[in-house]
């Protein structure tokens, strides 16, 4: 994913009102569920997310395959 698209997409998902959780899918196949907008910091194509249990995830635009809605069943759905 291009750095500008990465930042723009994260901003759009974080600023939705009301906020809804979303999924960052990595090219490795890992998924990060963003449950709160203030737990995510991003800039210039790099992001840091701290989950509720306190686990730290660092990822960059090159490692992200897509960012999607989180459905009520907990699965990802293309936005």
Order of alpha helices (4+ residues) and beta strands (2+ residues): alpha-beta-beta-beta-beta-beta-beta-beta
